[in-house]
Amino acid sequence: MRYGGGECILETENFKIRYATTEDSELIVTYIRELATFEGKLSDVSIMKGLLEKNAFNNDGVSIILSEYLGFPVGFVLFHEKFSTFLGKKGIGLMDLYIIPEMRGHGFGTKLLHFLANLTIAKGYGRLELWVHDWNESTKQFYLKHGTKIVSNIRIYRFSDDNLINFAKKKQVQM
């Protein structure tokens, strides 16, 4: 899904969207930690620069884009490919959209969302799905004002860490 390291996607006089490269890893990890702090989940963050570089820049369905204003980074988006069995089409799952606090309210998040919507359509995909915490009213309102619909009958269930390992051990499969 990625189109090459650092490739510029959109550029106006003062604003630029580009694909992230491994050289941006430290900044991205900083943004992830800031986002986790906002969400009250910093203690859950284990990602480090090397781990991000190994797992997010391998052209395996994960993409990261950065936004810049007047040449300074102001935010990022991390997204990945998904597949809908009902639609029979791929889609994009937006995991994180983060704009630094002092640059919010200037339309940068909307520009990033427009890019993802246009990418979804250009690729012939059927959905752009966004994850939002139940308590995050400002983000919910941001997405709703742009026309998203809430999927009210679906909850996320997750295996991770020890519960993933313990479940897998119950019936091991040779890989």
Residue pairs with C-beta under 8 A, 6 or more apart in sequence:
1 59
1 61
1 62
1 63
1 80
1 81
1 123
2 19
2 57
2 59
2 63
3 9
3 19
4 19
5 19
5 20
5 21
5 22
5 57
6 18
6 19
6 20
6 21
6 23
7 18
7 19
8 16
8 17
8 18
9 17
9 18
9 19
9 65
9 115
10 16
10 17
10 111
10 115
11 17
14 69
14 70
15 67
15 68
15 69
15 108
15 111
16 67
16 68
16 69
17 65
17 66
17 67
17 68
17 111
17 112
17 115
18 65
18 66
18 68
19 63
19 64
19 65
19 66
20 28
20 57
20 64
20 65
20 66
20 76
21 57
22 53
22 57
24 64
24 66
24 73
25 49
25 52
25 53
25 57
26 49
27 66
27 73
27 76
28 52
28 64
28 66
28 76
28 78
29 47
29 48
29 49
29 52
31 75
31 76
31 98
31 100
32 45
32 47
32 96
32 98
33 42
33 45
34 98
34 100
35 96
35 98
36 42
36 44
36 45
39 133
39 136
55 62
56 62
56 64
56 78
57 64
61 80
61 81
62 78
62 79
62 80
63 78
63 79
63 80
64 76
64 77
64 78
65 76
65 77
65 112
65 115
66 73
66 75
66 76
67 73
67 74
67 75
67 76
67 77
67 99
67 108
67 111
67 112
68 74
69 103
69 106
69 108
74 99
74 100
74 103
74 108
75 97
75 98
75 99
75 100
75 103
75 108
75 109
75 112
76 96
76 97
76 98
77 94
77 96
77 97
77 98
77 112
77 115
77 116
78 94
78 95
78 96
79 92
79 93
79 94
79 95
79 116
80 92
80 93
80 95
81 90
81 91
81 92
81 93
82 90
82 91
82 92
82 93
82 127
82 129
83 89
83 90
83 91
84 90
84 91
84 126
84 127
87 126
87 127
89 124
89 125
89 126
89 127
90 123
90 124
90 125
90 126
91 120
91 125
91 126
91 127
91 128
91 129
92 116
92 119
92 120
92 123
92 125
92 127
92 128
92 129
93 129
93 131
94 116
94 128
94 129
94 130
94 131
95 131
97 109
97 112
97 113
97 130
99 108
99 109
109 142
110 146
113 143
113 146
116 128
117 128
120 127
120 128
129 151
130 143
130 148
131 156
132 139
132 140
132 143
133 139
144 150
159 167
